[in-house]
């Protein structure tokens, strides 16, 4: 059902990145033209400092454009990383299912065997209760079932 969803989303995200980046660059040019026109209208023939003011606004516009493209790029990488993680998880789950099927064919248990008190072996410094089979440390004199060590 979801076989090609990641591929379509990946293509969509890349297209959106390029559209947003292009829109930012076009917005910068529109911003530059607008700022130049506004400064020329406000100065009304006063040539003193209008070039510097225009330059400063255009530099700020360039910085804003670069930052917005950087944000688009980082968000694109985030979404693409998530999509890669989803794809990797699906492939891993499929491999696990394949291995479980192979193990079942050879009668290998696919789930861990539960360790109970009866299956525990008695190590040095421990004793096994004769009544319930629980393994207790040597410093315990009476098992939790009430049976004494001796």
Secondary structure, DSSP 8 states (H G I E B T S, - for coil): --TTHHHHHHHHHHHHHHHHHHHHHHHHHHHHHHHHHHHHHHHTT--TTHHHHHHHHHHHHHHHHHHHHHHHHHHHHHHHHHHHHHHHHHHHHHHHHHHHHHHHHTT--SS-----TTT----TTEEE-TTT--EEETT--B-TTS-B--
